[in-house]
Amino acid sequence: MSTQVINKPDTKSNTKRRHDPGYKVLLHNDSYNTMEYVVQALMETVSLSEPQAVSVMMETHQTGVGLVTTCALEHAEFYCESLKSRGLTSTIEPAE
């Protein structure tokens, strides 16, 4: 009678679980929406406080692109589409 040896997988895997860095929601500057409108849109679509929304708007205005938030892909897509539906230019990209 032969004995069959079954190799069990090592419980300590050599592959580490990668942390999902999330996705950046970016707002791009434009020349047709007022600063007040952009602040209001950020507050209503992404639930930013007024100081946070003003900060994002100013970063966008001064540098051409501003970081709205970093979050999971589904939320990032939702925020991006919500901003676009208000006439703002928004994109998402991996955080790392």
VMD Tcl script that builds the backbone (N, CA, C; Angstrom):
set m [mol new atoms 288]
animate dup $m
set s [atomselect $m all]
$s set {name element resname resid chain x y z} {
  {N N MET 1 A 0.836 -1.165 0.000}
  {CA C MET 1 A 0.000 0.000 0.000}
  {C C MET 1 A 0.889 1.238 0.000}
  {N N SER 2 A 0.665 2.148 -0.955}
  {CA C SER 2 A 1.509 3.333 -1.048}
  {C C SER 2 A 0.841 4.491 -0.327}
  {N N THR 3 A 1.671 5.298 0.262}
  {CA C THR 3 A 1.181 6.472 0.975}
  {C C THR 3 A 1.393 7.687 0.081}
  {N N GLN 4 A 0.310 8.423 -0.103}
  {CA C GLN 4 A 0.411 9.618 -0.946}
  {C C GLN 4 A 0.612 10.829 -0.037}
  {N N VAL 5 A 1.596 11.626 -0.357}
  {CA C VAL 5 A 1.889 12.825 0.419}
  {C C VAL 5 A 1.249 14.009 -0.300}
  {N N ILE 6 A 0.468 14.714 0.444}
  {CA C ILE 6 A -0.184 15.897 -0.121}
  {C C ILE 6 A 0.473 17.120 0.499}
  {N N ASN 7 A 0.980 17.975 -0.370}
  {CA C ASN 7 A 1.593 19.217 0.111}
  {C C ASN 7 A 0.496 20.242 0.366}
  {N N LYS 8 A 0.401 20.631 1.608}
  {CA C LYS 8 A -0.584 21.659 1.952}
  {C C LYS 8 A 0.025 23.026 1.669}
  {N N PRO 9 A -0.790 23.949 1.239}
  {CA C PRO 9 A -0.248 25.297 1.022}
  {C C PRO 9 A 0.222 25.896 2.335}
  {N N ASP 10 A 1.305 26.611 2.245}
  {CA C ASP 10 A 1.855 27.281 3.409}
  {C C ASP 10 A 0.858 28.331 3.882}
  {N N THR 11 A 0.576 28.335 5.166}
  {CA C THR 11 A -0.409 29.295 5.675}
  {C C THR 11 A 0.124 30.724 5.654}
  {N N LYS 12 A 1.434 30.860 5.678}
  {CA C LYS 12 A 2.022 32.195 5.587}
  {C C LYS 12 A 2.412 32.437 4.131}
  {N N SER 13 A 1.605 33.172 3.461}
  {CA C SER 13 A 1.837 33.425 2.047}
  {C C SER 13 A 2.955 34.443 1.855}
  {N N ASN 14 A 3.714 34.267 0.797}
  {CA C ASN 14 A 4.773 35.218 0.482}
  {C C ASN 14 A 4.219 36.479 -0.172}
  {N N THR 15 A 2.992 36.419 -0.634}
  {CA C THR 15 A 2.399 37.588 -1.276}
  {C C THR 15 A 1.682 38.404 -0.213}
  {N N LYS 16 A 2.012 39.644 -0.158}
  {CA C LYS 16 A 1.378 40.537 0.808}
  {C C LYS 16 A 0.140 41.133 0.173}
  {N N ARG 17 A -0.846 41.333 0.981}
  {CA C ARG 17 A -2.061 41.975 0.501}
  {C C ARG 17 A -1.768 43.447 0.300}
  {N N ARG 18 A -2.003 43.896 -0.903}
  {CA C ARG 18 A -1.712 45.296 -1.208}
  {C C ARG 18 A -2.836 46.188 -0.717}
  {N N HIS 19 A -2.443 47.269 -0.111}
  {CA C HIS 19 A -3.418 48.266 0.334}
  {C C HIS 19 A -3.858 49.072 -0.882}
  {N N ASP 20 A -5.165 49.167 -1.066}
  {CA C ASP 20 A -5.686 49.958 -2.175}
  {C C ASP 20 A -5.522 51.430 -1.825}
  {N N PRO 21 A -4.690 52.141 -2.581}
  {CA C PRO 21 A -4.437 53.540 -2.252}
  {C C PRO 21 A -5.617 54.444 -2.554}
  {N N GLY 22 A -6.607 53.943 -3.273}
  {CA C GLY 22 A -7.764 54.737 -3.603}
  {C C GLY 22 A -7.565 55.522 -4.894}
  {N N TYR 23 A -8.493 56.406 -5.146}
  {CA C TYR 23 A -8.483 57.201 -6.374}
  {C C TYR 23 A -8.674 58.668 -6.039}
  {N N LYS 24 A -7.941 59.494 -6.751}
  {CA C LYS 24 A -8.040 60.942 -6.567}
  {C C LYS 24 A -9.131 61.483 -7.489}
  {N N VAL 25 A -9.979 62.308 -6.936}
  {CA C VAL 25 A -10.964 63.047 -7.732}
  {C C VAL 25 A -10.357 64.428 -7.943}
  {N N LEU 26 A -10.143 64.779 -9.207}
  {CA C LEU 26 A -9.495 66.040 -9.543}
  {C C LEU 26 A -10.484 66.995 -10.206}
  {N N LEU 27 A -10.370 68.253 -9.876}
  {CA C LEU 27 A -11.167 69.309 -10.485}
  {C C LEU 27 A -10.234 70.152 -11.337}
  {N N HIS 28 A -10.646 70.428 -12.567}
  {CA C HIS 28 A -9.815 71.199 -13.489}
  {C C HIS 28 A -10.398 72.602 -13.651}
  {N N ASN 29 A -9.506 73.570 -13.757}
  {CA C ASN 29 A -9.911 74.961 -13.891}
  {C C ASN 29 A -10.609 75.196 -15.220}
  {N N ASP 30 A -11.557 76.106 -15.215}
  {CA C ASP 30 A -12.202 76.533 -16.458}
  {C C ASP 30 A -12.405 78.043 -16.385}
  {N N SER 31 A -12.783 78.611 -17.495}
  {CA C SER 31 A -12.923 80.073 -17.537}
  {C C SER 31 A -14.383 80.523 -17.562}
  {N N TYR 32 A -15.311 79.613 -17.324}
  {CA C TYR 32 A -16.722 80.016 -17.437}
  {C C TYR 32 A -17.548 79.810 -16.183}
  {N N ASN 33 A -17.104 79.044 -15.193}
  {CA C ASN 33 A -17.859 78.907 -13.945}
  {C C ASN 33 A -17.294 79.870 -12.907}
  {N N THR 34 A -18.194 80.521 -12.168}
  {CA C THR 34 A -17.738 81.455 -11.137}
  {C C THR 34 A -17.169 80.694 -9.948}
  {N N MET 35 A -16.343 81.356 -9.195}
  {CA C MET 35 A -15.762 80.748 -8.000}
  {C C MET 35 A -16.854 80.346 -7.022}
  {N N GLU 36 A -17.853 81.193 -6.875}
  {CA C GLU 36 A -18.958 80.914 -5.960}
  {C C GLU 36 A -19.712 79.658 -6.392}
  {N N TYR 37 A -19.938 79.522 -7.695}
  {CA C TYR 37 A -20.644 78.352 -8.214}
  {C C TYR 37 A -19.847 77.074 -7.945}
  {N N VAL 38 A -18.542 77.124 -8.153}
  {CA C VAL 38 A -17.682 75.957 -7.934}
  {C C VAL 38 A -17.714 75.556 -6.464}
  {N N VAL 39 A -17.618 76.521 -5.569}
  {CA C VAL 39 A -17.668 76.237 -4.130}
  {C C VAL 39 A -19.002 75.575 -3.780}
  {N N GLN 40 A -20.088 76.128 -4.274}
  {CA C GLN 40 A -21.418 75.575 -3.991}
  {C C GLN 40 A -21.545 74.152 -4.535}
  {N N ALA 41 A -21.056 73.920 -5.744}
  {CA C ALA 41 A -21.120 72.585 -6.345}
  {C C ALA 41 A -20.317 71.572 -5.537}
  {N N LEU 42 A -19.136 71.951 -5.075}
  {CA C LEU 42 A -18.319 71.047 -4.255}
  {C C LEU 42 A -19.009 70.722 -2.935}
  {N N MET 43 A -19.631 71.718 -2.326}
  {CA C MET 43 A -20.329 71.498 -1.060}
  {C C MET 43 A -21.509 70.551 -1.245}
  {N N GLU 44 A -22.228 70.694 -2.338}
  {CA C GLU 44 A -23.432 69.898 -2.557}
  {C C GLU 44 A -23.148 68.506 -3.105}
  {N N THR 45 A -22.132 68.354 -3.931}
  {CA C THR 45 A -21.902 67.047 -4.556}
  {C C THR 45 A -20.946 66.164 -3.762}
  {N N VAL 46 A -19.964 66.750 -3.110}
  {CA C VAL 46 A -18.948 65.962 -2.404}
  {C C VAL 46 A -19.078 66.140 -0.888}
  {N N SER 47 A -20.037 66.937 -0.465}
  {CA C SER 47 A -20.280 67.200 0.962}
  {C C SER 47 A -19.064 67.792 1.668}
  {N N LEU 48 A -18.371 68.688 0.976}
  {CA C LEU 48 A -17.265 69.399 1.612}
  {C C LEU 48 A -17.835 70.548 2.429}
  {N N SER 49 A -17.117 70.919 3.480}
  {CA C SER 49 A -17.490 72.119 4.231}
  {C C SER 49 A -17.143 73.329 3.356}
  {N N GLU 50 A -17.662 74.489 3.718}
  {CA C GLU 50 A -17.360 75.678 2.922}
  {C C GLU 50 A -15.853 75.978 2.889}
  {N N PRO 51 A -15.139 75.930 4.035}
  {CA C PRO 51 A -13.686 76.172 3.969}
  {C C PRO 51 A -12.955 75.150 3.099}
  {N N GLN 52 A -13.364 73.880 3.160}
  {CA C GLN 52 A -12.735 72.859 2.317}
  {C C GLN 52 A -12.994 73.145 0.838}
  {N N ALA 53 A -14.235 73.481 0.515}
  {CA C ALA 53 A -14.598 73.757 -0.876}
  {C C ALA 53 A -13.858 74.982 -1.401}
  {N N VAL 54 A -13.727 76.016 -0.576}
  {CA C VAL 54 A -12.986 77.215 -0.982}
  {C C VAL 54 A -11.520 76.857 -1.231}
  {N N SER 55 A -10.954 76.029 -0.365}
  {CA C SER 55 A -9.560 75.614 -0.521}
  {C C SER 55 A -9.342 74.854 -1.833}
  {N N VAL 56 A -10.234 73.926 -2.155}
  {CA C VAL 56 A -10.131 73.170 -3.411}
  {C C VAL 56 A -10.291 74.111 -4.599}
  {N N MET 57 A -11.258 75.008 -4.512}
  {CA C MET 57 A -11.494 75.963 -5.604}
  {C C MET 57 A -10.268 76.840 -5.835}
  {N N MET 58 A -9.649 77.325 -4.759}
  {CA C MET 58 A -8.479 78.192 -4.900}
  {C C MET 58 A -7.285 77.428 -5.471}
  {N N GLU 59 A -7.082 76.192 -5.009}
  {CA C GLU 59 A -6.002 75.371 -5.559}
  {C C GLU 59 A -6.213 75.163 -7.058}
  {N N THR 60 A -7.455 74.877 -7.423}
  {CA C THR 60 A -7.790 74.665 -8.836}
  {C C THR 60 A -7.559 75.938 -9.636}
  {N N HIS 61 A -8.010 77.058 -9.106}
  {CA C HIS 61 A -7.882 78.344 -9.789}
  {C C HIS 61 A -6.413 78.734 -9.975}
  {N N GLN 62 A -5.602 78.500 -8.954}
  {CA C GLN 62 A -4.208 78.938 -8.993}
  {C C GLN 62 A -3.281 77.997 -9.755}
  {N N THR 63 A -3.564 76.690 -9.712}
  {CA C THR 63 A -2.636 75.730 -10.329}
  {C C THR 63 A -3.201 75.029 -11.560}
  {N N GLY 64 A -4.494 75.188 -11.798}
  {CA C GLY 64 A -5.110 74.538 -12.958}
  {C C GLY 64 A -5.799 73.237 -12.637}
  {N N VAL 65 A -5.432 72.624 -11.508}
  {CA C VAL 65 A -6.086 71.382 -11.086}
  {C C VAL 65 A -6.047 71.314 -9.565}
  {N N GLY 66 A -7.144 70.829 -8.979}
  {CA C GLY 66 A -7.218 70.727 -7.530}
  {C C GLY 66 A -7.674 69.350 -7.105}
  {N N LEU 67 A -7.155 68.887 -5.984}
  {CA C LEU 67 A -7.545 67.596 -5.425}
  {C C LEU 67 A -8.808 67.779 -4.599}
  {N N VAL 68 A -9.882 67.153 -5.044}
  {CA C VAL 68 A -11.156 67.248 -4.333}
  {C C VAL 68 A -11.170 66.284 -3.153}
  {N N THR 69 A -10.864 65.013 -3.422}
  {CA C THR 69 A -10.852 63.989 -2.377}
  {C C THR 69 A -10.145 62.749 -2.904}
  {N N THR 70 A -9.790 61.860 -2.011}
  {CA C THR 70 A -9.258 60.552 -2.363}
  {C C THR 70 A -10.156 59.520 -1.697}
  {N N CYS 71 A -10.645 58.570 -2.497}
  {CA C CYS 71 A -11.611 57.611 -1.969}
  {C C CYS 71 A -11.627 56.348 -2.827}
  {N N ALA 72 A -12.513 55.431 -2.500}
  {CA C ALA 72 A -12.672 54.196 -3.264}
  {C C ALA 72 A -13.151 54.519 -4.685}
  {N N LEU 73 A -12.879 53.622 -5.612}
  {CA C LEU 73 A -13.186 53.859 -7.023}
  {C C LEU 73 A -14.651 54.202 -7.258}
  {N N GLU 74 A -15.568 53.445 -6.672}
  {CA C GLU 74 A -17.001 53.705 -6.902}
  {C C GLU 74 A -17.392 55.106 -6.459}
  {N N HIS 75 A -16.906 55.521 -5.295}
  {CA C HIS 75 A -17.213 56.874 -4.821}
  {C C HIS 75 A -16.565 57.917 -5.721}
  {N N ALA 76 A -15.323 57.666 -6.136}
  {CA C ALA 76 A -14.621 58.607 -7.012}
  {C C ALA 76 A -15.377 58.793 -8.324}
  {N N GLU 77 A -15.840 57.691 -8.894}
  {CA C GLU 77 A -16.607 57.787 -10.144}
  {C C GLU 77 A -17.894 58.568 -9.943}
  {N N PHE 78 A -18.553 58.329 -8.824}
  {CA C PHE 78 A -19.792 59.042 -8.522}
  {C C PHE 78 A -19.544 60.543 -8.376}
  {N N TYR 79 A -18.524 60.909 -7.586}
  {CA C TYR 79 A -18.218 62.327 -7.394}
  {C C TYR 79 A -17.831 62.987 -8.710}
  {N N CYS 80 A -17.019 62.308 -9.493}
  {CA C CYS 80 A -16.574 62.847 -10.775}
  {C C CYS 80 A -17.772 63.116 -11.684}
  {N N GLU 81 A -18.654 62.140 -11.800}
  {CA C GLU 81 A -19.839 62.303 -12.657}
  {C C GLU 81 A -20.777 63.383 -12.117}
  {N N SER 82 A -20.879 63.460 -10.797}
  {CA C SER 82 A -21.733 64.494 -10.190}
  {C C SER 82 A -21.203 65.891 -10.496}
  {N N LEU 83 A -19.896 66.067 -10.424}
  {CA C LEU 83 A -19.297 67.363 -10.755}
  {C C LEU 83 A -19.478 67.679 -12.234}
  {N N LYS 84 A -19.293 66.675 -13.082}
  {CA C LYS 84 A -19.486 66.876 -14.526}
  {C C LYS 84 A -20.931 67.271 -14.835}
  {N N SER 85 A -21.877 66.679 -14.112}
  {CA C SER 85 A -23.296 66.987 -14.369}
  {C C SER 85 A -23.624 68.434 -14.013}
  {N N ARG 86 A -22.749 69.065 -13.231}
  {CA C ARG 86 A -22.923 70.481 -12.883}
  {C C ARG 86 A -22.095 71.394 -13.774}
  {N N GLY 87 A -21.517 70.832 -14.818}
  {CA C GLY 87 A -20.768 71.637 -15.775}
  {C C GLY 87 A -19.316 71.854 -15.405}
  {N N LEU 88 A -18.803 71.106 -14.438}
  {CA C LEU 88 A -17.404 71.227 -14.039}
  {C C LEU 88 A -16.596 70.126 -14.703}
  {N N THR 89 A -15.316 70.394 -14.933}
  {CA C THR 89 A -14.425 69.400 -15.531}
  {C C THR 89 A -13.732 68.643 -14.410}
  {N N SER 90 A -13.955 67.339 -14.370}
  {CA C SER 90 A -13.410 66.505 -13.302}
  {C C SER 90 A -12.893 65.196 -13.879}
  {N N THR 91 A -11.818 64.693 -13.302}
  {CA C THR 91 A -11.276 63.394 -13.698}
  {C C THR 91 A -10.898 62.628 -12.445}
  {N N ILE 92 A -10.627 61.324 -12.624}
  {CA C ILE 92 A -10.117 60.525 -11.515}
  {C C ILE 92 A -8.832 59.849 -11.977}
  {N N GLU 93 A -7.978 59.543 -11.007}
  {CA C GLU 93 A -6.749 58.810 -11.303}
  {C C GLU 93 A -6.332 58.052 -10.046}
  {N N PRO 94 A -5.585 56.955 -10.213}
  {CA C PRO 94 A -5.131 56.209 -9.038}
  {C C PRO 94 A -4.302 57.110 -8.117}
  {N N ALA 95 A -4.449 56.909 -6.829}
  {CA C ALA 95 A -3.750 57.744 -5.860}
  {C C ALA 95 A -2.251 57.486 -5.850}
  {N N GLU 96 A -1.816 56.298 -6.261}
  {CA C GLU 96 A -0.374 56.007 -6.289}
  {C C GLU 96 A 0.036 55.560 -7.654}
}
mol reanalyze $m
mol bondsrecalc $m
mol representation Tube
mol addrep $m
